[in-house]
Amino acid sequence: MQMMSSLIAEVDAALGGLRTALEAGGYGLSVDDVQPDGTVQLAVTAGSEACEECVMPDDMLVLMAERAISERGLALGGVQLRKDWPGK
């Protein structure tokens, strides 16, 4: 379990730049989990001032997250994205 939480922390750190870009638009980014097969589960949340239609497309978010993770030297199995919007 300790090793998995360490991996989550590494993935979280790798996504710092993407998180900063999303926060500028009123969104949050968090790592929900890293599955045993290496799949990273991310959550994008919209703040009260953010609009659902304004965030970049899912495929672009996934691509950017995968790139940031691989540039950090982490060999994982892909990214799944979940969106949480207020009132939904």
N, CA, C and O atoms as a GROMACS GRO file, in nm:
protein
  352
    1MET      N    1   0.082  -0.120   0.000
    1MET     CA    2   0.000   0.000   0.000
    1MET      C    3   0.087   0.127   0.000
    1MET      O    4   0.054   0.225  -0.067
    2GLN      N    5   0.196   0.124   0.074
    2GLN     CA    6   0.286   0.239   0.080
    2GLN      C    7   0.342   0.269  -0.058
    2GLN      O    8   0.355   0.386  -0.096
    3MET      N    9   0.376   0.163  -0.135
    3MET     CA   10   0.432   0.182  -0.268
    3MET      C   11   0.329   0.248  -0.360
    3MET      O   12   0.366   0.332  -0.441
    4MET      N   13   0.202   0.212  -0.349
    4MET     CA   14   0.098   0.269  -0.434
    4MET      C   15   0.077   0.416  -0.401
    4MET      O   16   0.061   0.498  -0.492
    5SER      N   17   0.078   0.452  -0.273
    5SER     CA   18   0.060   0.594  -0.237
    5SER      C   19   0.180   0.676  -0.283
    5SER      O   20   0.165   0.793  -0.317
    6SER      N   21   0.298   0.616  -0.285
    6SER     CA   22   0.416   0.683  -0.337
    6SER      C   23   0.403   0.707  -0.487
    6SER      O   24   0.440   0.813  -0.536
    7LEU      N   25   0.350   0.609  -0.559
    7LEU     CA   26   0.329   0.622  -0.703
    7LEU      C   27   0.224   0.730  -0.731
    7LEU      O   28   0.241   0.809  -0.824
    8ILE      N   29   0.119   0.733  -0.654
    8ILE     CA   30   0.017   0.838  -0.670
    8ILE      C   31   0.079   0.975  -0.649
    8ILE      O   32   0.049   1.069  -0.723
    9ALA      N   33   0.166   0.988  -0.549
    9ALA     CA   34   0.233   1.116  -0.523
    9ALA      C   35   0.324   1.155  -0.640
    9ALA      O   36   0.331   1.272  -0.675
   10GLU      N   37   0.392   1.057  -0.700
   10GLU     CA   38   0.478   1.085  -0.816
   10GLU      C   39   0.395   1.131  -0.936
   10GLU      O   40   0.433   1.226  -1.004
   11VAL      N   41   0.284   1.064  -0.960
   11VAL     CA   42   0.195   1.102  -1.070
   11VAL      C   43   0.139   1.242  -1.044
   11VAL      O   44   0.133   1.325  -1.135
   12ASP      N   45   0.099   1.267  -0.921
   12ASP     CA   46   0.045   1.397  -0.884
   12ASP      C   47   0.148   1.507  -0.910
   12ASP      O   48   0.114   1.613  -0.963
   13ALA      N   49   0.273   1.482  -0.874
   13ALA     CA   50   0.379   1.580  -0.897
   13ALA      C   51   0.403   1.601  -1.047
   13ALA      O   52   0.427   1.714  -1.091
   14ALA      N   53   0.396   1.493  -1.125
   14ALA     CA   54   0.416   1.503  -1.269
   14ALA      C   55   0.311   1.591  -1.336
   14ALA      O   56   0.337   1.651  -1.440
   15LEU      N   57   0.193   1.597  -1.277
   15LEU     CA   58   0.082   1.672  -1.336
   15LEU      C   59   0.076   1.817  -1.289
   15LEU      O   60  -0.022   1.888  -1.316
   16GLY      N   61   0.178   1.862  -1.219
   16GLY     CA   62   0.178   1.998  -1.163
   16GLY      C   63   0.154   2.107  -1.266
   16GLY      O   64   0.076   2.199  -1.242
   17GLY      N   65   0.220   2.099  -1.381
   17GLY     CA   66   0.203   2.201  -1.484
   17GLY      C   67   0.063   2.202  -1.542
   17GLY      O   68   0.005   2.309  -1.563
   18LEU      N   69   0.009   2.084  -1.569
   18LEU     CA   70  -0.127   2.074  -1.621
   18LEU      C   71  -0.226   2.125  -1.517
   18LEU      O   72  -0.322   2.194  -1.551
   19ARG      N   73  -0.203   2.090  -1.392
   19ARG     CA   74  -0.292   2.136  -1.284
   19ARG      C   75  -0.292   2.290  -1.276
   19ARG      O   76  -0.398   2.351  -1.262
   20THR      N   77  -0.175   2.350  -1.286
   20THR     CA   78  -0.165   2.496  -1.281
   20THR      C   79  -0.244   2.560  -1.395
   20THR      O   80  -0.313   2.660  -1.375
   21ALA      N   81  -0.232   2.503  -1.515
   21ALA     CA   82  -0.306   2.556  -1.630
   21ALA      C   83  -0.456   2.544  -1.609
   21ALA      O   84  -0.531   2.637  -1.641
   22LEU      N   85  -0.501   2.432  -1.557
   22LEU     CA   86  -0.645   2.414  -1.532
   22LEU      C   87  -0.694   2.507  -1.421
   22LEU      O   88  -0.804   2.562  -1.431
   23GLU      N   89  -0.614   2.524  -1.318
   23GLU     CA   90  -0.654   2.613  -1.207
   23GLU      C   91  -0.674   2.756  -1.254
   23GLU      O   92  -0.758   2.828  -1.200
   24ALA      N   93  -0.596   2.798  -1.355
   24ALA     CA   94  -0.612   2.933  -1.409
   24ALA      C   95  -0.751   2.954  -1.467
   24ALA      O   96  -0.800   3.067  -1.471
   25GLY      N   97  -0.815   2.847  -1.513
   25GLY     CA   98  -0.949   2.855  -1.569
   25GLY      C   99  -1.059   2.818  -1.471
   25GLY      O  100  -1.176   2.810  -1.508
   26GLY      N  101  -1.021   2.795  -1.345
   26GLY     CA  102  -1.122   2.764  -1.243
   26GLY      C  103  -1.148   2.616  -1.222
   26GLY      O  104  -1.249   2.578  -1.162
   27TYR      N  105  -1.059   2.531  -1.273
   27TYR     CA  106  -1.074   2.387  -1.260
   27TYR      C  107  -0.970   2.329  -1.165
   27TYR      O  108  -0.866   2.390  -1.141
   28GLY      N  109  -1.000   2.212  -1.113
   28GLY     CA  110  -0.905   2.140  -1.030
   28GLY      C  111  -0.871   2.008  -1.096
   28GLY      O  112  -0.949   1.956  -1.176
   29LEU      N  113  -0.754   1.953  -1.063
   29LEU     CA  114  -0.711   1.824  -1.114
   29LEU      C  115  -0.655   1.742  -1.000
   29LEU      O  116  -0.569   1.790  -0.926
   30SER      N  117  -0.703   1.619  -0.985
   30SER     CA  118  -0.652   1.533  -0.879
   30SER      C  119  -0.636   1.391  -0.931
   30SER      O  120  -0.703   1.349  -1.025
   31VAL      N  121  -0.545   1.319  -0.866
   31VAL     CA  122  -0.524   1.178  -0.898
   31VAL      C  123  -0.613   1.098  -0.804
   31VAL      O  124  -0.593   1.100  -0.683
   32ASP      N  125  -0.711   1.028  -0.861
   32ASP     CA  126  -0.799   0.944  -0.781
   32ASP      C  127  -0.730   0.815  -0.740
   32ASP      O  128  -0.739   0.771  -0.625
   33ASP      N  129  -0.660   0.753  -0.837
   33ASP     CA  130  -0.602   0.622  -0.810
   33ASP      C  131  -0.505   0.585  -0.922
   33ASP      O  132  -0.511   0.640  -1.032
   34VAL      N  133  -0.418   0.491  -0.892
   34VAL     CA  134  -0.339   0.423  -0.993
   34VAL      C  135  -0.372   0.275  -0.976
   34VAL      O  136  -0.342   0.215  -0.872
   35GLN      N  137  -0.432   0.217  -1.078
   35GLN     CA  138  -0.476   0.078  -1.074
   35GLN      C  139  -0.356  -0.017  -1.084
   35GLN      O  140  -0.249   0.024  -1.130
   36PRO      N  141  -0.372  -0.141  -1.041
   36PRO     CA  142  -0.263  -0.239  -1.050
   36PRO      C  143  -0.207  -0.257  -1.192
   36PRO      O  144  -0.090  -0.291  -1.209
   37ASP      N  145  -0.293  -0.234  -1.295
   37ASP     CA  146  -0.245  -0.246  -1.433
   37ASP      C  147  -0.174  -0.120  -1.482
   37ASP      O  148  -0.132  -0.113  -1.597
   38GLY      N  149  -0.160  -0.020  -1.394
   38GLY     CA  150  -0.091   0.104  -1.429
   38GLY      C  151  -0.181   0.214  -1.482
   38GLY      O  152  -0.131   0.322  -1.514
   39THR      N  153  -0.311   0.191  -1.492
   39THR     CA  154  -0.403   0.294  -1.537
   39THR      C  155  -0.418   0.401  -1.430
   39THR      O  156  -0.446   0.372  -1.314
   40VAL      N  157  -0.399   0.526  -1.472
   40VAL     CA  158  -0.412   0.640  -1.382
   40VAL      C  159  -0.554   0.694  -1.393
   40VAL      O  160  -0.602   0.722  -1.504
   41GLN      N  161  -0.621   0.709  -1.281
   41GLN     CA  162  -0.755   0.766  -1.280
   41GLN      C  163  -0.747   0.908  -1.226
   41GLN      O  164  -0.706   0.932  -1.112
   42LEU      N  165  -0.787   1.003  -1.311
   42LEU     CA  166  -0.783   1.144  -1.277
   42LEU      C  167  -0.924   1.200  -1.265
   42LEU      O  168  -1.017   1.151  -1.328
   43ALA      N  169  -0.937   1.304  -1.184
   43ALA     CA  170  -1.064   1.376  -1.172
   43ALA      C  171  -1.040   1.523  -1.203
   43ALA      O  172  -0.948   1.585  -1.148
   44VAL      N  173  -1.122   1.578  -1.289
   44VAL     CA  174  -1.123   1.721  -1.317
   44VAL      C  175  -1.249   1.776  -1.253
   44VAL      O  176  -1.359   1.728  -1.278
   45THR      N  177  -1.232   1.878  -1.171
   45THR     CA  178  -1.347   1.940  -1.105
   45THR      C  179  -1.358   2.085  -1.150
   45THR      O  180  -1.258   2.154  -1.172
   46ALA      N  181  -1.480   2.130  -1.161
   46ALA     CA  182  -1.506   2.268  -1.200
   46ALA      C  183  -1.542   2.349  -1.077
   46ALA      O  184  -1.630   2.311  -1.000
   47GLY      N  185  -1.472   2.460  -1.058
   47GLY     CA  186  -1.508   2.552  -0.951
   47GLY      C  187  -1.637   2.624  -0.983
   47GLY      O  188  -1.690   2.610  -1.094
   48SER      N  189  -1.687   2.699  -0.891
   48SER     CA  190  -1.816   2.765  -0.909
   48SER      C  191  -1.817   2.865  -1.024
   48SER      O  192  -1.923   2.893  -1.080
   49GLU      N  193  -1.701   2.919  -1.061
   49GLU     CA  194  -1.694   3.018  -1.169
   49GLU      C  195  -1.659   2.956  -1.304
   49GLU      O  196  -1.663   3.025  -1.406
   50ALA      N  197  -1.625   2.828  -1.307
   50ALA     CA  198  -1.584   2.763  -1.431
   50ALA      C  199  -1.706   2.713  -1.508
   50ALA      O  200  -1.807   2.674  -1.449
   51CYS      N  201  -1.696   2.714  -1.640
   51CYS     CA  202  -1.806   2.659  -1.720
   51CYS      C  203  -1.765   2.524  -1.776
   51CYS      O  204  -1.649   2.503  -1.814
   52GLU      N  205  -1.859   2.433  -1.781
   52GLU     CA  206  -1.834   2.296  -1.826
   52GLU      C  207  -1.785   2.294  -1.970
   52GLU      O  208  -1.699   2.212  -2.005
   53GLU      N  209  -1.836   2.379  -2.053
   53GLU     CA  210  -1.801   2.381  -2.194
   53GLU      C  211  -1.665   2.444  -2.221
   53GLU      O  212  -1.611   2.430  -2.331
   54CYS      N  213  -1.608   2.513  -2.123
   54CYS     CA  214  -1.484   2.588  -2.144
   54CYS      C  215  -1.357   2.505  -2.126
   54CYS      O  216  -1.251   2.544  -2.173
   55VAL      N  217  -1.366   2.392  -2.059
   55VAL     CA  218  -1.248   2.309  -2.037
   55VAL      C  219  -1.210   2.241  -2.167
   55VAL      O  220  -1.296   2.213  -2.250
   56MET      N  221  -1.081   2.214  -2.185
   56MET     CA  222  -1.036   2.150  -2.309
   56MET      C  223  -1.099   2.012  -2.325
   56MET      O  224  -1.141   1.952  -2.226
   57PRO      N  225  -1.107   1.962  -2.448
   57PRO     CA  226  -1.168   1.832  -2.473
   57PRO      C  227  -1.098   1.719  -2.395
   57PRO      O  228  -0.978   1.727  -2.366
   58ASP      N  229  -1.175   1.616  -2.363
   58ASP     CA  230  -1.123   1.503  -2.286
   58ASP      C  231  -0.999   1.442  -2.349
   58ASP      O  232  -0.901   1.415  -2.279
   59ASP      N  233  -1.003   1.419  -2.480
   59ASP     CA  234  -0.888   1.353  -2.544
   59ASP      C  235  -0.762   1.436  -2.533
   59ASP      O  236  -0.653   1.380  -2.522
   60MET      N  237  -0.774   1.568  -2.535
   60MET     CA  238  -0.658   1.654  -2.520
   60MET      C  239  -0.607   1.651  -2.376
   60MET      O  240  -0.486   1.647  -2.353
   61LEU      N  241  -0.698   1.652  -2.280
   61LEU     CA  242  -0.658   1.641  -2.139
   61LEU      C  243  -0.583   1.511  -2.113
   61LEU      O  244  -0.480   1.509  -2.046
   62VAL      N  245  -0.637   1.401  -2.166
   62VAL     CA  246  -0.573   1.270  -2.149
   62VAL      C  247  -0.435   1.270  -2.212
   62VAL      O  248  -0.339   1.224  -2.151
   63LEU      N  249  -0.424   1.322  -2.334
   63LEU     CA  250  -0.295   1.327  -2.403
   63LEU      C  251  -0.193   1.409  -2.324
   63LEU      O  252  -0.078   1.367  -2.308
   64MET      N  253  -0.234   1.524  -2.275
   64MET     CA  254  -0.144   1.610  -2.197
   64MET      C  255  -0.102   1.542  -2.066
   64MET      O  256   0.014   1.552  -2.026
   65ALA      N  257  -0.195   1.474  -2.002
   65ALA     CA  258  -0.163   1.403  -1.878
   65ALA      C  259  -0.066   1.288  -1.906
   65ALA      O  260   0.031   1.270  -1.833
   66GLU      N  261  -0.093   1.211  -2.011
   66GLU     CA  262  -0.003   1.100  -2.046
   66GLU      C  263   0.137   1.151  -2.077
   66GLU      O  264   0.236   1.090  -2.035
   67ARG      N  265   0.146   1.260  -2.149
   67ARG     CA  266   0.276   1.317  -2.183
   67ARG      C  267   0.350   1.362  -2.057
   67ARG      O  268   0.469   1.334  -2.042
   68ALA      N  269   0.281   1.432  -1.968
   68ALA     CA  270   0.345   1.480  -1.844
   68ALA      C  271   0.394   1.363  -1.759
   68ALA      O  272   0.502   1.370  -1.700
   69ILE      N  273   0.316   1.257  -1.753
   69ILE     CA  274   0.353   1.140  -1.674
   69ILE      C  275   0.475   1.071  -1.736
   69ILE      O  276   0.568   1.035  -1.665
   70SER      N  277   0.475   1.053  -1.868
   70SER     CA  278   0.587   0.985  -1.933
   70SER      C  279   0.714   1.069  -1.929
   70SER      O  280   0.824   1.015  -1.916
   71GLU      N  281   0.701   1.202  -1.939
   71GLU     CA  282   0.818   1.289  -1.931
   71GLU      C  283   0.883   1.282  -1.793
   71GLU      O  284   1.001   1.314  -1.778
   72ARG      N  285   0.807   1.243  -1.694
   72ARG     CA  286   0.859   1.227  -1.558
   72ARG      C  287   0.929   1.091  -1.542
   72ARG      O  288   0.986   1.062  -1.437
   73GLY      N  289   0.923   1.009  -1.647
   73GLY     CA  290   0.989   0.879  -1.642
   73GLY      C  291   0.903   0.769  -1.582
   73GLY      O  292   0.954   0.663  -1.547
   74LEU      N  293   0.773   0.794  -1.570
   74LEU     CA  294   0.682   0.695  -1.513
   74LEU      C  295   0.617   0.617  -1.627
   74LEU      O  296   0.552   0.676  -1.713
   75ALA      N  297   0.635   0.487  -1.628
   75ALA     CA  298   0.577   0.402  -1.732
   75ALA      C  299   0.447   0.344  -1.678
   75ALA      O  300   0.448   0.243  -1.607
   76LEU      N  301   0.336   0.407  -1.711
   76LEU     CA  302   0.206   0.363  -1.664
   76LEU      C  303   0.119   0.322  -1.781
   76LEU      O  304   0.158   0.338  -1.896
   77GLY      N  305   0.001   0.269  -1.751
   77GLY     CA  306  -0.082   0.207  -1.854
   77GLY      C  307  -0.190   0.291  -1.916
   77GLY      O  308  -0.280   0.234  -1.977
   78GLY      N  309  -0.188   0.420  -1.906
   78GLY     CA  310  -0.292   0.502  -1.966
   78GLY      C  311  -0.363   0.586  -1.862
   78GLY      O  312  -0.338   0.574  -1.742
   79VAL      N  313  -0.452   0.670  -1.909
   79VAL     CA  314  -0.522   0.765  -1.823
   79VAL      C  315  -0.672   0.755  -1.847
   79VAL      O  316  -0.718   0.753  -1.961
   80GLN      N  317  -0.747   0.750  -1.739
   80GLN     CA  318  -0.893   0.760  -1.743
   80GLN      C  319  -0.931   0.890  -1.676
   80GLN      O  320  -0.870   0.930  -1.576
   81LEU      N  321  -1.031   0.957  -1.730
   81LEU     CA  322  -1.071   1.089  -1.683
   81LEU      C  323  -1.214   1.088  -1.632
   81LEU      O  324  -1.303   1.029  -1.694
   82ARG      N  325  -1.234   1.151  -1.520
   82ARG     CA  326  -1.368   1.169  -1.463
   82ARG      C  327  -1.386   1.318  -1.439
   82ARG      O  328  -1.295   1.386  -1.391
   83LYS      N  329  -1.503   1.369  -1.473
   83LYS     CA  330  -1.531   1.511  -1.451
   83LYS      C  331  -1.639   1.527  -1.345
   83LYS      O  332  -1.740   1.457  -1.346
   84ASP      N  333  -1.615   1.620  -1.254
   84ASP     CA  334  -1.712   1.654  -1.151
   84ASP      C  335  -1.750   1.802  -1.168
   84ASP      O  336  -1.667   1.891  -1.154
   85TRP      N  337  -1.875   1.825  -1.200
   85TRP     CA  338  -1.923   1.961  -1.218
   85TRP      C  339  -2.025   1.991  -1.108
   85TRP      O  340  -2.102   1.903  -1.068
   86PRO      N  341  -2.026   2.114  -1.059
   86PRO     CA  342  -2.124   2.151  -0.955
   86PRO      C  343  -2.266   2.127  -1.004
   86PRO      O  344  -2.300   2.156  -1.118
   87GLY      N  345  -2.348   2.074  -0.917
   87GLY     CA  346  -2.489   2.054  -0.947
   87GLY      C  347  -2.519   1.934  -1.034
   87GLY      O  348  -2.633   1.916  -1.076
   88LYS      N  349  -2.420   1.850  -1.061
   88LYS     CA  350  -2.445   1.732  -1.146
   88LYS      C  351  -2.426   1.606  -1.067
   88LYS      O  352  -2.443   1.497  -1.120
   0.00000   0.00000   0.00000
